[in-house]
Every structure is written in C-alpha cells, then in structure tokens.
Amino acid sequence: MEHIVFDIISWIGLTICIGAFFIKDVFWLRLATLVGCSLLFVYYSHIAIPQGVISNLLVLLINAYYLLHFAKARRAEKASQQSAIPARSLTTEAE
C-alpha cells in the first residue's frame, strides 16, 4: 500500500511539472513547479535515487528563491503606492 501512495505522489508531481509548461503567468508557473518538484523530491527520497533528489531539490530551491523575490518586490511596490500622497485639486469653486 505504501508503494502505491508514493507512486501516486510521483504521478501527481510529474503531472504538475509538465502542466507548468502551459502556464504563462510567471508567478503561477514558479508555484506549480515548486509544488511539483516538492512531490517528486519526496518520491525520489523515498526510493533513494540521488540524482532525482538533487535535481528536484535544486529546481525547488531556485523556484522558492524567485517566489520570495517576487513577494518581496510586490510588498515594496504596495508600500510605495501607500506612501505616495494622492494629488489633490487646488481649485476652488468660483462664486
């Protein structure tokens, strides 16, 4: 039974990684690849294939780095938008 669970994990991970090739948005592409490689990392760790473990771990870390970089840039953008003073109209009504 345990073997079937890990096979299912590997198939889901592989499906997500292959499906990521069809994603155009960079954020969702990296997130899908992160999830897929995480599942494949678990699978390759279980069956003790060092090449699979190392390659999926590297891709996982690269995507995690860029997702954190993306989140940091997004936070900085929101902070700059909130600190900007909205332009106010200085006109007065004519009587």
VENPE-V232280 format. One record per residue. RES is the residue in one letter. SS is DSSP state (2 for helix, 1 for strand, 0 for the rest). PHI is phi in whole degrees, 0 to 359 (NA if undefined). NEAR is the number of other C-alpha atoms within 8 Angstrom. Layout:
RES&SS&PHI&NEAR  RES&SS&PHI&NEAR
//
This chain:
M&0&NA&4  E&2&299&5  H&2&297&6  I&2&294&7  V&2&298&8  F&2&290&10  D&2&296&9  I&2&296&8  I&2&301&11  S&2&293&11  W&2&293&8  I&2&295&10  G&2&299&14  L&2&296&11  T&2&298&9  I&2&294&12  C&2&296&12  I&2&290&8  G&2&297&8  A&2&297&11  F&2&294&7  F&2&262&6  I&0&267&9  K&0&265&6  D&0&286&6  V&2&296&7  F&2&299&8  W&2&291&9  L&2&299&12  R&2&293&13  L&2&294&10  A&2&297&11  T&2&295&13  L&2&299&12  V&2&294&10  G&2&299&14  C&2&290&15  S&2&296&12  L&2&295&12  L&2&293&15  F&2&300&12  V&2&299&9  Y&2&297&12  Y&2&294&12  S&2&294&11  H&2&293&7  I&2&267&6  A&0&58&7  I&0&249&8  P&2&301&8  Q&2&297&6  G&2&293&11  V&2&296&14  I&2&294&8  S&2&295&8  N&2&290&12  L&2&295&11  L&2&296&8  V&2&296&10  L&2&299&12  L&2&293&8  I&2&298&8  N&2&292&12  A&2&297&10  Y&2&301&8  Y&2&291&9  L&2&292&11  L&2&294&8  H&2&297&8  F&2&297&9  A&2&294&8  K&2&296&8  A&2&295&8  R&2&294&8  R&2&296&8  A&2&296&8  E&2&295&8  K&2&294&8  A&2&294&8  S&2&290&8  Q&2&290&7  Q&2&286&7  S&2&277&6  A&0&290&6  I&0&276&5  P&0&294&4  A&0&290&4  R&0&248&4  S&0&282&4  L&0&263&4  T&0&282&4  T&0&245&4  E&0&287&4  A&0&277&3  E&0&259&2
//
